[in-house]
Amino acid sequence: MSPLTKTIAQEKKATKLVRLAQRKNGPKSYRHGQGALLRCLLENDTVTQHDLVIALGCNRSEVKGVVKKAVRNGYVTIVDDEAPKTYRVTLTDEGRSIAEKREQANDRTSEQILSCLSPEEIEQLDAINEKLIVSLKEQGIDGKKKGHRAQRRNADRYHRCRAH
């Protein structure tokens, strides 16, 4: 194994362990679905359906399903917008409370994970990661799914969501 391959393998292992620590110590399902919706609304008090599609990276029907579920759970309310076929979503008091608790859990978990690093090392890590991200994007690797496989994955995810 070359030194560069070893470095990438260590990066993959660290990423996997960070994810496991976040799942263990932090909130569940915060990147997708209701968690992402609550985080988005915590940052912006009221958001249109179109804004949610962009922020969550989902299509309109997926956003609609997530919003309906959040309404059923009492986390958000829907308000009709002036534009036709558009609505705005707003956090309820319960939704705000849960979103704030999740943010605090994320902060605690991040502090635990990075407690072994000095502030200077954290800055270096941020700079290195940003440099890697820019380099990969310049190579055309942006994390967005394309082509037949992506459509298949999205369809599978849609059907799994519908089953629950």
C-alpha atoms as one frame of an Amber mdcrd trajectory, in Angstrom:
protein
   0.000   0.000   0.000   1.417   3.363  -1.008   1.688   6.173   1.566  -1.028
   8.154  -0.257  -3.401   5.172  -0.261  -2.690   4.708   3.449  -3.527   8.384
   4.080  -6.846   8.071   2.235  -7.637   4.868   4.155  -7.012   6.716   7.438
  -9.270   9.569   6.280 -12.034   7.063   5.456 -11.648   5.365   8.841 -11.741
   8.704  10.683 -14.852   9.736   8.744 -16.581   6.457   9.582 -15.735   6.795
  13.277 -16.960  10.406  13.357 -20.283   9.293  11.850 -20.580   6.515  14.434
 -19.838   8.958  17.269 -22.452  11.373  15.947 -25.045   8.609  15.745 -24.200
   7.373  19.231 -24.020  10.731  20.985 -25.994  13.061  18.808 -29.420  13.343
  17.295 -30.650  10.755  14.883 -31.724  11.533  11.321 -30.579  15.126  11.322
 -29.193  15.301   7.816 -32.256  14.084   5.979 -35.951  14.356   6.489 -37.483
  16.097   9.453 -34.152  16.813  11.117 -32.848  18.692   8.091 -36.172  20.500
   7.825 -36.011  21.600  11.472 -32.398  22.743  11.108 -33.296  24.751   8.002
 -36.241  26.389   9.784 -34.161  27.117  12.869 -31.822  29.144  10.653 -34.696
  30.829   8.737 -37.963  31.362  10.577 -40.244  30.867   7.580 -39.273  29.104
   4.373 -41.125  28.547   1.098 -41.514  25.139  -0.474 -39.114  26.167  -3.253
 -36.462  27.210  -0.711 -36.827  23.850   1.038 -36.313  21.970  -2.220 -33.015
  23.806  -2.671 -31.904  23.612   0.965 -32.732  19.927   1.458 -31.591  18.809
  -1.985 -34.804  16.857  -2.569 -37.523  17.069  -5.165 -40.880  18.705  -4.446
 -42.716  15.487  -3.658 -40.049  14.377  -1.163 -40.163  17.784   0.548 -43.948
  17.616   0.656 -43.783  14.219   2.376 -41.248  15.415   4.954 -43.310  18.529
   5.686 -46.530  16.498   6.076 -44.809  14.177   8.538 -43.436  17.142  10.499
 -46.941  18.685  10.592 -48.380  15.405  11.934 -45.692  15.378  14.643 -46.504
  18.980  15.572 -43.080  20.382  14.615 -44.182  22.776  11.862 -47.204  24.555
  10.474 -48.071  25.299   6.869 -49.189  28.747   5.764 -50.454  29.490   2.260
 -48.255  31.852   0.277 -49.337  34.623  -2.084 -47.997  32.721  -5.087 -50.208
  29.967  -6.496 -49.340  26.361  -5.562 -46.835  27.577  -2.975 -46.782  27.442
   0.782 -44.553  28.556   3.632 -43.435  26.363   6.492 -42.931  27.699  10.026
 -41.609  26.056  13.198 -43.974  25.485  16.108 -42.752  25.981  19.674 -42.293
  22.209  20.012 -40.399  22.072  16.712 -38.123  24.924  17.795 -37.434  23.170
  21.106 -36.499  19.918  19.382 -34.352  21.693  16.766 -32.464  23.573  19.492
 -31.904  20.348  21.462 -30.536  18.692  18.325 -28.205  21.619  17.660 -26.915
  21.413  21.237 -26.374  17.650  20.880 -24.447  18.250  17.635 -22.291  20.874
  19.354 -21.547  18.576  22.304 -20.651  15.681  20.026 -18.392  17.887  17.894
 -16.619  19.130  21.005 -16.087  15.553  22.204 -14.763  14.389  18.852 -12.355
  17.309  18.416 -11.296  17.621  22.066  -7.980  15.914  21.275  -6.990  18.772
  18.926  -5.716  22.239  19.765  -7.428  25.291  18.210  -4.487  25.614  15.796
  -4.821  21.959  14.756  -8.554  22.435  14.178  -7.778  25.405  11.913  -5.224
  23.284  10.040  -7.726  20.438   9.702 -10.353  22.848   8.363  -7.868  24.269
   5.852  -6.752  20.819   4.695 -10.334  19.580   4.332 -11.321  22.713   2.398
  -8.327  22.245   0.110  -9.338  18.615  -0.531 -12.950  19.622  -1.215 -11.912
  22.307  -3.706  -9.513  19.920  -5.444 -12.147  17.186  -5.754 -14.741  19.635
  -7.078 -12.236  20.867  -9.656 -11.854  17.232 -10.741 -15.608  17.070 -11.289
 -16.406  15.150  -8.107 -19.113  17.159  -6.383 -21.130  14.538  -4.520 -24.206
  15.043  -6.654 -25.694  11.874  -8.037 -25.999  11.687 -11.798 -27.125   9.240
 -14.404 -29.057   5.990 -14.302 -27.640   4.753 -10.999 -28.612   7.978  -9.261
 -32.136   7.743 -10.627 -32.287   4.158  -9.433 -31.007   5.126  -5.952 -33.499
   7.987  -5.724 -36.329   5.673  -6.770 -35.251   3.068  -4.194 -35.042   5.736
  -1.478 -38.467   7.045  -2.474 -40.019   3.590  -2.218 -38.324   2.898   1.135
 -39.685   6.200   2.467 -43.167   5.385   1.188 -43.091   1.989   2.928 -42.662
   3.584   6.360
